Amino acid sequence: MASYNHQEIEKKWQARWEKARVGEVKESAKDSENILYHLVMFPYPSGAGLHVGHVESYTAVDILTRLARMRGKQVLFPIGYDAFGLPAENYAVKTGVHPAITTKKAIENFHRQMKAIGLSFDWSREISTAAPEYYKWTQWLFLKLYENDLAYRAKAPVNWCDGCQTVLANEQVVQGFCERCKTSVVQKELEQWFFRITKYADRLLEGLEKIDWPEKIKAMQREWIGRSEGAEIDFHVISETPEANISVFTTRADTLMGVSYIVLAPEHPLVDGLTTKDKRNAVLAYRDLARKKSDLQRTQLEKDKSGVFIGSFARHPMTNEPVPIWISDYVVMGYGTGAVMGVPAHDERDFVFAKKYDLPIKQVIAPVGFDYDDKASGGAYTGAGILVNSGIFDRLTDTDAKQKIVDVLEESNHGRRVVRYHLRDWLVSRQRFWGAPIPMVICESCGYQPLTLKDLPVCLPEDVDFKPTGRSPLLDSETFHTGIVCPKCRGAARRESDTMDTFVDSSWYYLRYTDTANKKAFADANKITHWCPVDLYVGGAEHAVMHLLYARFFAYALHDLGYLSFEEPFLKLRNQGIIFGTDGDKMSKSKGNIVNPDEIVSEYGADALRMYEMFMGPLEDAKPWNINGLVGVRRFLDKVWHMAGRIAFSLSKGELEGVASETASGDPFLRFLHKFVKKVTEDTDALKFNTAISTLMIAMNTMAEAEDVSNQAFKIFVLLLAPYAPHLAEELWEKIGGNGSVFDQSWPSYDPSALLDQFVALGVQVNGKVRGTIQIAPDTNEIEAEKLARAVENVAKNLEGKKVVNIVYVPGRMINFVVQ
């Protein structure tokens, strides 16, 4: 069987699509009710080029977009590049080549590769976050947040990566290590810029109920936001100095009577004042050790916990008994109040700590119906139960006790009901070069002052040494700071030298796509309203608590500031699974298992690559690359090409003229096609691309085995193949005499009545026993069914000489003669 020339065909149609500016859309009032916004997570343009993971998600959305257009929809389907970030800067450090040069080269390569795969993006809207015309508006958005108290500067302990020489947000620390370079992350006290995402914690939680997202992504965001209802309890410090309170947050107020010690974070502001002279050296030494650990390392539930008694005591708010005050690195400032109450009988971590330092363990919750042991020697009991050893609260359930104990605390001004969150404000300062400069200046007289729109963009300078030193490279650029004046007093000033976290760039890029040429605003309000919010967003699940959460925060904030009419940016989200190498491991250069899309396109064709990646398995599943599967898909496409040759040959001889019919009755294969249309359509809509392709293959085999297939039937097949294999479908459509582009045609519909089989096998019974079968139309009436059934030889034999007293007829299933 002859193989089609994919290189020639794909080049031909890509040139035609480019000339026709396929994919470009304009806003139109008449289309306002007939529009869709499809979006893929834009790539970081690395020097390695496009990988097969990109191809998977991009092809999936391209298929849906092409299908929607064939249904008459106006679809915005844009692409751009998340071009700032550490990889390009680290490459610049290594090679001495400016990241702007390497990034531009990488973008050109990505652009070429994506066009070679036949992706029908609106190329007129292509953006790069590293372009000044883009990050001008990133800077403007920073200023808007600053003006509305959603951006602020504060001194705080931060995650520091020595490998990347910059701070990291909590979300960028994985198991205590930098997600980028895998260096162990430590704590540093620095003054940094933050976005007040915590202000939106409750609304971000509530908004998850409104959107069609995978439940696992919603669960990850709920856990990361971490809303907890509890109580803040005050322990008064026993001291001759001015009175101080240690406030602790707990969700287990029912265990208050079991408190035997208090633990402060080593960096808690009260530690210095409460540490006695004889404990000072030990405290200082312990603090130094704690600084070398990340928050995650400190809070992991490891068995071995360490700490130091600081020499002071606080009074228990119920009993007035003295409670020793310790520091331990398992308590972190910024989570709760930076102080916890130790209840070793009912918390595993506290139990281990108390056993290590021989602290009292007092059980105050006992399982219902069981005796209790106030030494709790067997470990902490963390289940439900009733209160014991708790004075007036004895015999209450733990649930009732929580309420009663907080009531008493509130009456005595020793506590209050509060809500706390795991979510921290978003740390956006970075001490690196390749990012959007923060649009603030520092004046000796006026302090930090914001710039205005006319001052933007604040462009990155050229005179920069990229080598990371732990301080921003922009600090040492003369051109960056020369001639800068304070916007308030007009005195001499210096620019802020930190750049923004690159997740700021990607938090609003979907908005810029609606109006990429706008020089007066980040996007026109009418254009945003026309296209947004995004109807379908596809990308990796690894962005659950970073990009996806940050983008939601930006949308909520911009909504409140009057710039957006909606709160949720992405109405429907789907994740693609990871594609592993043939060895089942994650693809990497070191393992030598990377699949280069360019090589696949060259040897097998873009359509074969597209279809194979969709055929590998469910979109959301992880799956290994298998070259045999790719070869099988290519064979299928060759089979389609061969069938088109048969159709074209018959057309040239006139053999198929008059055979085609718009109804199922005109062509036996057309009746089958109605079922086939229904299955491919429904599976594609449901993103079940692998089963849709399987149906295409079954249909092809059926046609190949048929003696005659009409031109009309094959045209329907080509239309349904088109979103999956666009180059080949265009060529086939032309080959068999179709008018215009295949994508200018309407998506095929199916006739529900044609889905019914023409004949069914009806079982014929005599007194409940099957005596034969007849082929019958499903809607045949009982009189006709009885005539046909009696004509069956074995049935007639069993009825002979007997009286039929009843006939039970179930259309389409059976007919039963009840005889005596």
ChimeraX attribute file (.defattr): number of C-alpha atoms within 10 A of each C-alpha:
attribute: neighborCount
match mode: 1-to-1
recipient: residues
	/A:1	8
	/A:2	8
	/A:3	12
	/A:4	17
	/A:5	12
	/A:6	20
	/A:7	15
	/A:8	10
	/A:9	15
	/A:10	23
	/A:11	14
	/A:12	14
	/A:13	18
	/A:14	20
	/A:15	12
	/A:16	13
	/A:17	15
	/A:18	13
	/A:19	9
	/A:20	10
	/A:21	15
	/A:22	15
	/A:23	21
	/A:24	17
	/A:25	15
	/A:26	11
	/A:27	15
	/A:28	12
	/A:29	9
	/A:30	7
	/A:31	13
	/A:32	13
	/A:33	11
	/A:34	11
	/A:35	20
	/A:36	22
	/A:37	21
	/A:38	23
	/A:39	25
	/A:40	24
	/A:41	21
	/A:42	21
	/A:43	17
	/A:44	22
	/A:45	26
	/A:46	19
	/A:47	17
	/A:48	11
	/A:49	20
	/A:50	24
	/A:51	17
	/A:52	22
	/A:53	20
	/A:54	20
	/A:55	19
	/A:56	23
	/A:57	24
	/A:58	25
	/A:59	25
	/A:60	25
	/A:61	22
	/A:62	22
	/A:63	24
	/A:64	21
	/A:65	26
	/A:66	22
	/A:67	23
	/A:68	19
	/A:69	19
	/A:70	20
	/A:71	16
	/A:72	15
	/A:73	16
	/A:74	24
	/A:75	24
	/A:76	26
	/A:77	24
	/A:78	24
	/A:79	26
	/A:80	24
	/A:81	23
	/A:82	21
	/A:83	29
	/A:84	28
	/A:85	20
	/A:86	20
	/A:87	20
	/A:88	24
	/A:89	26
	/A:90	18
	/A:91	16
	/A:92	20
	/A:93	16
	/A:94	11
	/A:95	10
	/A:96	13
	/A:97	14
	/A:98	18
	/A:99	25
	/A:100	17
	/A:101	11
	/A:102	17
	/A:103	23
	/A:104	17
	/A:105	14
	/A:106	22
	/A:107	23
	/A:108	12
	/A:109	17
	/A:110	23
	/A:111	18
	/A:112	13
	/A:113	19
	/A:114	19
	/A:115	18
	/A:116	20
	/A:117	25
	/A:118	21
	/A:119	26
	/A:120	26
	/A:121	25
	/A:122	18
	/A:123	19
	/A:124	15
	/A:125	19
	/A:126	15
	/A:127	22
	/A:128	23
	/A:129	24
	/A:130	24
	/A:131	16
	/A:132	17
	/A:133	19
	/A:134	22
	/A:135	24
	/A:136	24
	/A:137	24
	/A:138	27
	/A:139	26
	/A:140	21
	/A:141	19
	/A:142	19
	/A:143	21
	/A:144	18
	/A:145	19
	/A:146	18
	/A:147	12
	/A:148	11
	/A:149	11
	/A:150	18
	/A:151	20
	/A:152	16
	/A:153	14
	/A:154	11
	/A:155	10
	/A:156	16
	/A:157	20
	/A:158	22
	/A:159	29
	/A:160	27
	/A:161	25
	/A:162	17
	/A:163	15
	/A:164	22
	/A:165	17
	/A:166	21
	/A:167	27
	/A:168	23
	/A:169	20
	/A:170	21
	/A:171	17
	/A:172	16
	/A:173	22
	/A:174	15
	/A:175	15
	/A:176	21
	/A:177	20
	/A:178	25
	/A:179	16
	/A:180	14
	/A:181	13
	/A:182	15
	/A:183	16
	/A:184	21
	/A:185	28
	/A:186	23
	/A:187	18
	/A:188	17
	/A:189	13
	/A:190	14
	/A:191	13
	/A:192	19
	/A:193	22
	/A:194	19
	/A:195	24
	/A:196	20
	/A:197	22
	/A:198	18
	/A:199	14
	/A:200	16
	/A:201	21
	/A:202	14
	/A:203	13
	/A:204	21
	/A:205	17
	/A:206	11
	/A:207	14
	/A:208	18
	/A:209	10
	/A:210	10
	/A:211	14
	/A:212	15
	/A:213	18
	/A:214	14
	/A:215	10
	/A:216	11
	/A:217	20
	/A:218	19
	/A:219	14
	/A:220	14
	/A:221	20
	/A:222	20
	/A:223	15
	/A:224	18
	/A:225	22
	/A:226	16
	/A:227	16
	/A:228	15
	/A:229	14
	/A:230	19
	/A:231	25
	/A:232	24
	/A:233	27
	/A:234	21
	/A:235	24
	/A:236	20
	/A:237	22
	/A:238	18
	/A:239	12
	/A:240	6
	/A:241	9
	/A:242	7
	/A:243	9
	/A:244	16
	/A:245	15
	/A:246	22
	/A:247	20
	/A:248	20
	/A:249	26
	/A:250	24
	/A:251	16
	/A:252	17
	/A:253	22
	/A:254	25
	/A:255	27
	/A:256	22
	/A:257	23
	/A:258	24
	/A:259	21
	/A:260	23
	/A:261	24
	/A:262	23
	/A:263	25
	/A:264	28
	/A:265	25
	/A:266	29
	/A:267	20
	/A:268	16
	/A:269	12
	/A:270	14
	/A:271	19
	/A:272	14
	/A:273	10
	/A:274	20
	/A:275	21
	/A:276	15
	/A:277	10
	/A:278	10
	/A:279	15
	/A:280	16
	/A:281	12
	/A:282	15
	/A:283	22
	/A:284	15
	/A:285	11
	/A:286	18
	/A:287	19
	/A:288	11
	/A:289	11
	/A:290	23
	/A:291	20
	/A:292	16
	/A:293	20
	/A:294	26
	/A:295	27
	/A:296	19
	/A:297	20
	/A:298	19
	/A:299	15
	/A:300	13
	/A:301	12
	/A:302	12
	/A:303	11
	/A:304	9
	/A:305	18
	/A:306	14
	/A:307	22
	/A:308	21
	/A:309	20
	/A:310	23
	/A:311	15
	/A:312	19
	/A:313	21
	/A:314	22
	/A:315	18
	/A:316	22
	/A:317	19
	/A:318	16
	/A:319	9
	/A:320	11
	/A:321	12
	/A:322	18
	/A:323	21
	/A:324	20
	/A:325	25
	/A:326	23
	/A:327	25
	/A:328	24
	/A:329	26
	/A:330	23
	/A:331	22
	/A:332	24
	/A:333	18
	/A:334	17
	/A:335	16
	/A:336	19
	/A:337	19
	/A:338	20
	/A:339	26
	/A:340	24
	/A:341	25
	/A:342	28
	/A:343	27
	/A:344	28
	/A:345	31
	/A:346	25
	/A:347	16
	/A:348	18
	/A:349	21
	/A:350	23
	/A:351	23
	/A:352	20
	/A:353	20
	/A:354	20
	/A:355	14
	/A:356	13
	/A:357	12
	/A:358	9
	/A:359	16
	/A:360	20
	/A:361	25
	/A:362	22
	/A:363	25
	/A:364	28
	/A:365	29
	/A:366	24
	/A:367	15
	/A:368	13
	/A:369	8
	/A:370	8
	/A:371	8
	/A:372	14
	/A:373	13
	/A:374	17
	/A:375	12
	/A:376	17
	/A:377	11
	/A:378	8
	/A:379	16
	/A:380	19
	/A:381	19
	/A:382	13
	/A:383	10
	/A:384	13
	/A:385	19
	/A:386	20
	/A:387	26
	/A:388	22
	/A:389	16
	/A:390	20
	/A:391	12
	/A:392	10
	/A:393	20
	/A:394	15
	/A:395	18
	/A:396	18
	/A:397	19
	/A:398	23
	/A:399	15
	/A:400	14
	/A:401	22
	/A:402	20
	/A:403	16
	/A:404	15
	/A:405	21
	/A:406	22
	/A:407	15
	/A:408	14
	/A:409	21
	/A:410	15
	/A:411	11
	/A:412	12
	/A:413	12
	/A:414	19
	/A:415	22
	/A:416	18
	/A:417	17
	/A:418	14
	/A:419	14
	/A:420	20
	/A:421	17
	/A:422	17
	/A:423	19
	/A:424	20
	/A:425	20
	/A:426	21
	/A:427	26
	/A:428	21
	/A:429	24
	/A:430	26
	/A:431	25
	/A:432	30
	/A:433	28
	/A:434	28
	/A:435	25
	/A:436	31
	/A:437	26
	/A:438	25
	/A:439	28
	/A:440	24
	/A:441	22
	/A:442	20
	/A:443	21
	/A:444	11
	/A:445	12
	/A:446	15
	/A:447	12
	/A:448	17
	/A:449	18
	/A:450	20
	/A:451	21
	/A:452	15
	/A:453	15
	/A:454	6
	/A:455	12
	/A:456	17
	/A:457	22
	/A:458	18
	/A:459	16
	/A:460	19
	/A:461	13
	/A:462	12
	/A:463	13
	/A:464	18
	/A:465	17
	/A:466	22
	/A:467	18
	/A:468	19
	/A:469	14
	/A:470	16
	/A:471	17
	/A:472	23
	/A:473	21
	/A:474	27
	/A:475	17
	/A:476	14
	/A:477	17
	/A:478	13
	/A:479	14
	/A:480	21
	/A:481	19
	/A:482	12
	/A:483	10
	/A:484	17
	/A:485	17
	/A:486	23
	/A:487	19
	/A:488	13
	/A:489	12
	/A:490	11
	/A:491	13
	/A:492	17
	/A:493	23
	/A:494	19
	/A:495	24
	/A:496	20
	/A:497	26
	/A:498	26
	/A:499	23
	/A:500	27
	/A:501	26
	/A:502	22
	/A:503	17
	/A:504	24
	/A:505	25
	/A:506	21
	/A:507	21
	/A:508	21
	/A:509	24
	/A:510	25
	/A:511	23
	/A:512	21
	/A:513	25
	/A:514	26
	/A:515	18
	/A:516	19
	/A:517	16
	/A:518	13
	/A:519	12
	/A:520	9
	/A:521	15
	/A:522	24
	/A:523	19
	/A:524	17
	/A:525	16
	/A:526	13
	/A:527	17
	/A:528	19
	/A:529	16
	/A:530	19
	/A:531	22
	/A:532	23
	/A:533	23
	/A:534	19
	/A:535	19
	/A:536	19
	/A:537	20
	/A:538	20
	/A:539	23
	/A:540	17
	/A:541	19
	/A:542	11
	/A:543	15
	/A:544	19
	/A:545	20
	/A:546	18
	/A:547	19
	/A:548	20
	/A:549	17
	/A:550	21
	/A:551	22
	/A:552	22
	/A:553	25
	/A:554	22
	/A:555	23
	/A:556	23
	/A:557	22
	/A:558	19
	/A:559	15
	/A:560	13
	/A:561	12
	/A:562	10
	/A:563	16
	/A:564	21
	/A:565	16
	/A:566	15
	/A:567	19
	/A:568	22
	/A:569	24
	/A:570	24
	/A:571	15
	/A:572	17
	/A:573	20
	/A:574	20
	/A:575	19
	/A:576	20
	/A:577	19
	/A:578	19
	/A:579	23
	/A:580	21
	/A:581	19
	/A:582	16
	/A:583	13
	/A:584	14
	/A:585	12
	/A:586	14
	/A:587	22
	/A:588	12
	/A:589	9
	/A:590	7
	/A:591	11
	/A:592	10
	/A:593	17
	/A:594	17
	/A:595	20
	/A:596	13
	/A:597	22
	/A:598	18
	/A:599	10
	/A:600	16
	/A:601	20
	/A:602	12
	/A:603	12
	/A:604	18
	/A:605	26
	/A:606	26
	/A:607	25
	/A:608	27
	/A:609	26
	/A:610	28
	/A:611	24
	/A:612	24
	/A:613	26
	/A:614	25
	/A:615	20
	/A:616	21
	/A:617	17
	/A:618	17
	/A:619	22
	/A:620	18
	/A:621	12
	/A:622	14
	/A:623	18
	/A:624	17
	/A:625	21
	/A:626	15
	/A:627	12
	/A:628	9
	/A:629	14
	/A:630	21
	/A:631	14
	/A:632	13
	/A:633	23
	/A:634	21
	/A:635	16
	/A:636	17
	/A:637	21
	/A:638	20
	/A:639	20
	/A:640	25
	/A:641	20
	/A:642	17
	/A:643	18
	/A:644	21
	/A:645	15
	/A:646	17
	/A:647	21
	/A:648	19
	/A:649	15
	/A:650	18
	/A:651	16
	/A:652	12
	/A:653	9
	/A:654	10
	/A:655	13
	/A:656	18
	/A:657	12
	/A:658	10
	/A:659	14
	/A:660	17
	/A:661	14
	/A:662	10
	/A:663	13
	/A:664	20
	/A:665	12
	/A:666	14
	/A:667	19
	/A:668	14
	/A:669	20
	/A:670	24
	/A:671	22
	/A:672	18
	/A:673	23
	/A:674	23
	/A:675	18
	/A:676	21
	/A:677	23
	/A:678	16
	/A:679	16
	/A:680	21
	/A:681	21
	/A:682	13
	/A:683	16
	/A:684	20
	/A:685	15
	/A:686	11
	/A:687	20
	/A:688	20
	/A:689	27
	/A:690	20
	/A:691	19
	/A:692	26
	/A:693	22
	/A:694	13
	/A:695	18
	/A:696	21
	/A:697	17
	/A:698	13
	/A:699	17
	/A:700	19
	/A:701	14
	/A:702	13
	/A:703	19
	/A:704	16
	/A:705	9
	/A:706	11
	/A:707	6
	/A:708	17
	/A:709	23
	/A:710	23
	/A:711	24
	/A:712	19
	/A:713	23
	/A:714	24
	/A:715	21
	/A:716	18
	/A:717	22
	/A:718	24
	/A:719	24
	/A:720	23
	/A:721	22
	/A:722	23
	/A:723	27
	/A:724	27
	/A:725	22
	/A:726	27
	/A:727	23
	/A:728	27
	/A:729	25
	/A:730	23
	/A:731	20
	/A:732	24
	/A:733	21
	/A:734	15
	/A:735	15
	/A:736	22
	/A:737	12
	/A:738	15
	/A:739	10
	/A:740	11
	/A:741	15
	/A:742	24
	/A:743	20
	/A:744	12
	/A:745	15
	/A:746	14
	/A:747	20
	/A:748	17
	/A:749	12
	/A:750	17
	/A:751	15
	/A:752	10
	/A:753	10
	/A:754	17
	/A:755	16
	/A:756	15
	/A:757	12
	/A:758	13
	/A:759	14
	/A:760	17
	/A:761	15
	/A:762	21
	/A:763	19
	/A:764	27
	/A:765	21
	/A:766	19
	/A:767	16
	/A:768	12
	/A:769	11
	/A:770	15
	/A:771	19
	/A:772	17
	/A:773	19
	/A:774	18
	/A:775	15
	/A:776	20
	/A:777	17
	/A:778	17
	/A:779	12
	/A:780	13
	/A:781	12
	/A:782	15
	/A:783	10
	/A:784	10
	/A:785	21
	/A:786	17
	/A:787	10
	/A:788	15
	/A:789	27
	/A:790	16
	/A:791	12
	/A:792	15
	/A:793	11
	/A:794	15
	/A:795	19
	/A:796	15
	/A:797	12
	/A:798	16
	/A:799	16
	/A:800	9
	/A:801	10
	/A:802	10
	/A:803	11
	/A:804	14
	/A:805	9
	/A:806	12
	/A:807	16
	/A:808	13
	/A:809	17
	/A:810	14
	/A:811	17
	/A:812	17
	/A:813	13
	/A:814	18
	/A:815	24
	/A:816	21
	/A:817	24
	/A:818	17
	/A:819	15
	/A:820	11
